[in-house]
Amino acid sequence: MNSVDPNEQKLRRALTTPLLTLYGLGVTVGAGIYVLVGATADIAGPFAAFSFVLAALVVSLTALSYAELATRFPVSAGEAAYVEAGFQKRWMAVFVGLAVAASGIISASAVAIGAASYLHALTGFAIPVLTISVVLIMGLIALWGITESVFVAAVITIIEIAGLIFVIGWGMSVHDPQGYGISSMLPPLEFDAWRGIFAASLLAFFAFVGFEDMANVAEEVKDPVRTIPKAILLTLVLATVLYLGTSMTVLLVVPIDVLSTSAAPLALVFSNAPEVIKQGFSAVAIVATVNGVLIQMIMASRVIYGLADRNHLPKVLAIVPKATQTPVIATLLVVAIIVLLTQTIPLGILAERTSQIVLGVFVLVNISLILLKMKPDESAKHFRVPLVIPILGVITSALLFGSGFL
């Protein structure tokens, strides 16, 4: 047991259910839905929207496991704490914590380059300069304070969600849609149709990755036992509704041969719109990518702080100044690594492997909950799920993990 210094500054518990839900939506909704509809349509055809529903059902199993574990252990570096408690192996906790932080840092680096590319098209400034500028500005917001930085992320998230709602509204008002009718999107009981749906759901799953980041700000949540499960479930329900509405709209408006080859499928909804509408939607897309940088930055810094706070990393990384009540040294380290990665390493393969890291962590987290449930529960009141939930979570996450290597 580590001794606790009563004068040591800790993180501030300031996040409520609405803020935590918006944080979860900000990291879940974003680049995934903005680019994946075309790819899922290429695999599942008119039934692509159903792939998002199937993916949501799979993700919900691990989300429920996270809801119990985050209320058992409402601390930063949540996954590391869960694995250490379940497996009783310190090295596994460090490995998992660093893997989670790495996934956030790599993701933020790739997204920062994407945001800079969008900005380059509007401004003409050099992409390396824009990339560093995006990272540094988001880093300053992350240092500002958890309430302030999550509030900024929440405002951006609202804009991002409004963009998706606008896509749905505009698409539904198109007089001559070129895609499939709504009735054609309901899958028949045929093997080939469902084979495509299942194959596409493996891709659609990655649009839901992000909710697990909510566990890494648990130490800054007010009343975590009540707040965290509600926020996780609300995030998944709202994301699923948005994904279903958006994908059905795009399938309705855009011809499948055009949609299935597009890397920017949502923009196709506005192909006949006035130029000001097109530019406005492009601005929302930029905001969405910038939001991803900020939220992944917050997550990765909290994981590093949490590992350092439990003496798994140098204690200097757990320093929390009273002025900001944020992990300043950990955040600066994250910002520095992101800047370095964006300027030196091609991130295509690394970005693809980020999802594999997350799925591997999901498997270990679910096994940890199984092991904990097989022991006497001496903890205080917390959210509970049946044992079958983490068992199914292991199976589904392992299947998805393995599919990435086929």
N, C-alpha and C positions, 0 to 999 in steps of 0.2 A: 504493500500500500504506500503510495507516495504521500509525503507530508504536504499539507496545504498551507501556504502563507496567507494569513488573513488580510494582509495589505496588498496582495498581488491583484492587479487589475484584471478582471475577467470581461468576457463579451457581454453586451447589453441585451437583455430579453425585451425585445420591442416589437416583434412581428405578430400581427393578429391574423385571424383566418383570411380576411380579404387580401391582405398584403402577401401572405404566404401563397395563397391560391394564384394571385397574379404573378408572383415570382415563378411558381411552377408552370403556369401557362407561358410565361415569357421564354423559359428554357425549353419547353416542349414544342409549342407552336412556333413555327418559324421556317427556317430553310427547308425542313423536311417537306411540308405540304406545298411550299412554293416551288419545289422542283420534282417531287416524286409522283405527281398525278400522271404525268406522261409516261413514266417508266412502268408504273403499275398497269396503266391502260395497254401498254405494249404486250404485257404478259396475260392479263385477265380480260382484255377487251371491254365489252360493255358492263362487265361485272366488277370492275376495278373498285368502285365505291364500297362494295361488300367486303373487299380485302381489308379495308381499314377497320371495319367492324370486327372482323375475325382477329386482326392484330390487337385490337383493343381488349378483346376477351382474354387473349393470351397474356398481355401486359398486366391486366388487372390482378392476376394471380400473384405475381411478384410484388405488385404495388401493395397488396394487402399484407404480405410478409413484411415489407418495409414499414407499413403503418404500425404493426405490433412492435417491431424492433426499435423504431424511432421513439416510441413511448416507453419502452423498457430502458433505452439508453439515449436520452435526449442531449447528445453531445455533438460537437464538430468531429469531422472524420468518422462519420457514422458507420460506414461499412467496415472500417478497420476495427472499431469497437465491437461490432456484431461478431465478426470472424474470430477476434481474440476471445470473446466470451464463449463462443460455441466450440471452437477447436482447442482453446487453451494453449495456443501457440503464438508467442510474441512475433516471431519472424513472419508468420502469415498475416498478422495485423499490419505490419510495416509494408509487406509486399502489396496487399490489397489497397491500403491507403495510398501508396505511391502510384499504383495502377490507376486509381480513380482520379488522382490529381493530374496524372499524365494525360488521361483521356480528355479532361477539361482543358488543359493547356494546348494540346494538339488541336482540339476542336476550335478553340478560340483563335489560334494562329491561322487555321484554314479560313475561318469566317472573316477574320480581319482582312485577309488578302481579297476575299470576295467583296467585302464592303468597299475596299479601296478601288477595286475594278469598276464597280458601279459609279463611284465618285469620279473616277478618271474619265468616264464617258461624259459626265456632266461638266467637269471643270477643266479637263485637259492636263491637270498636274500629274507629275510622275507618280507611278503606283508605289514605289518604295517609300517616298515621302509621305504619301497619304496613308499608307499602312502604319508607319511609325506614329503618325499623328493620331490615328484612330485608337491605337493601343494606349498611347500616353494619356489621351483625354479620358478614355474609359478607366484607366488606372487611377487617375485623380478622383473620379467619381466613386470608385470602389474604396479609396482611402478616406473619403469624406465622412462616412458613417454608415452603418447598416440600414438605419431607417431612411436616410437620405438616398443612398445608392439603390435600395430596393424600391423606394418611391419613384425614382427616375426610371428604373426598369419597368415599374408598374405602369407609368404613364406611356412609355414606349410600347408596352404590351397592349394597352388599350388601343393605341393607334394601329398596331399590327393586326389585332382582331377586327377592328373597324374596317381595315383593308380587305380582310376575307369576307366580311359581311357585305361590303360594297361589291366584291366579285359576284357573290350570290345574287344580290339585288339587281345588279346590272345584267348579269347573265339571264336571269329569269324574265327580264323585260325585253330581251332580244326578240324581234318580230319573226325572224326567219332562222331558227336554230338549225345548224348543219350536222348535229351529232345524233345520238340515240334518244328515242322517246323514253320517258320515265319507266313505263311498263317493261321496256326491253332490258332495263338494268337489274331486274329481279332474276336471280339465277334459277334455271330449271334443275330438276333432280337427275342430272346427267354427269357421268364420270369426267368427261373432258372439261366441262364448265368448272367443276369443283377443283379439278387438278390445277387449272389456271388460277383460280381464286387462292388456293393454298400457296402456290408458288409466289404469287404477287404479295400475299400477306407477309412473307418473309422480308420483302422489301418495305412494305407499309409499316412494319414493326418499327423500323428505324425512325419514323416520323414521331413515334411516341417516346423515344429515348430522351430522358431529361428529367422526368418526374423524380427520379432517384436523387437528383441534386438537392431536392427539398430536405432530405435527411441530413445534409451537411450544413444546414443553417439551424438545426434543431436547438442548438445551444442559445440561439437568439430569438426563440419563439416563446411568447407568453402562453402559459397553460398548455404545454405540449401534448399532454394526454388527450385533451379535447380538440385542440387545434390541428395537430398533424394529420390524424386519420381523415378528418373532414376535408382538409385542404388537398390531400393526395387524391381522394375520391372525386372531389369537385373538379380538380384539374383534369383527370382522365375523362369524366363525363363530358365536360365542356369541350375538351379537345376532340373527342369522338364526334360530337354533334357538329362542330366546325368542319372537321375533315369530311364527314359524310355529306354535308351540304355543299362544300366547295367542290369535292370530286364529282358529285352528281351534276352540279351546274356546268362544270367544264366538259363532262361527257355529253351533256345536252347540247351545248353551243358549238363545240369545236369538232370537226370531222376527225374520225379516229386515225386516219393515215397521217394527218398533220400533228395531232396531239401526241401520238406514240413516238415521234422523233424529236420532240421539243424539250429543251433543257429549261425553258421558262414557260411552262404550260399556262399559268394563270394570266400572263400577259396576252395570250391568244384570245381571251374573252373580250379584250378591248381592241381587237384588230380593226373594227370599223368605227371606233369611238373618236371624238375630237382629240386633237393633239394635247390639249391641256389635261384631259383625263388620263391619257397615256403617261404623261410626265408626272402627274400626281401619283399614279400607282407605282411608278419607278421610284419615287421618293419614299413611299411606304416600304418598298422592298429594301432600300438602303437602311432605313430605320430598323427594320426587322433584323438585318444582319449585324448591325452595330449592337443591338440589344443582346444578341447571342454572345458577343465578345465580353460585354460587361458581366452577364450572369455567370458564364463559365469562369471568369476571373474571380468573382466572389466565391464560387464553389471551391475552386482549386486552392485559394488562399486559406479557406476555412479547414480544408483537409490537412494542409501542411501545418497550420496552427494546432489543430487537434492532435496530430502525431507528436508535435513538439511538446505540447502541454502534458502529454502522458509519457514524456521522456523517450520517445522512439526516434526523435530527431533533435538536433541541437536546440537547447532551451531558448536561445536568442530568437528563434522563429515564433515563439509563443508570446513575445512582448506585445502588450496592448496598451498604448498610451491613453491616459485619462481623457485627453482632449477629443480623440476620435472614437475611442472604444472599439477600434477595429485592429486586426493583426497587421500592423504596418510593415514590419520586416518581411513577413510571409507574402504580403501583397506585392511589395517591391520586387521580391525574388520572382514571383509569377510573371509580373510585367516584363522583367528583364529577359526571362526565358522565352516569352512569347515574341518579343522584339527580335531576339536572336534567331528563333526558328523561322519567322516570316522572311528574314533577310538571307538565310543561308541554305535552307533545306527544301526540296520539292516535297510538298505535303500530300500529294495524291494518294500514295500507298499508305502513308501514316494515317490519313483521315479515314480511309476504308477500314483500317485495323482498329480504329477507335471503337467502333461498334462491337468488334470481337472482344475487346477488353471489357466493355460494359456487360456483355452477355456472360463472360467468364466470371465476373464479379457477381452477377445475378445468381449463378449456380452456387457459388460459395456462400452467399448471403442466405439463400433458401436452406442449404444444408445446415448452416449455423442455427437457424431457427428450429429446425428439426431436432438437432442435438440439445438445444436449450429446453425444448418442450418435453424431452425425455428425462429431464432432471426435475427435482422438486423446485417449485417456483416460490422463492422467498422474497421476491421483489414486491414493491408497493403496487397499488392499483395501476393497471395499464390496459391498453387496447389489446384484445385477444382474437385470434382467428383459429379455426379448426386445424388439426395436424395435416389434414389432406391438402390444405392450401399450399404450404411450402413444398410438399411432395410433388404436387402437380407443377409448381413453379420450377423445381429442379428439372423435371422431365421436359417441359416446354422450352425453357431457356437452353438446356443442353442440345435439344434438337435444332434450335435456331443457331446456336453457336457452331454446331457441326456442319450445318448447311452452308456456312460461309466458306468452307474449305472444299466443297464439292465442285 
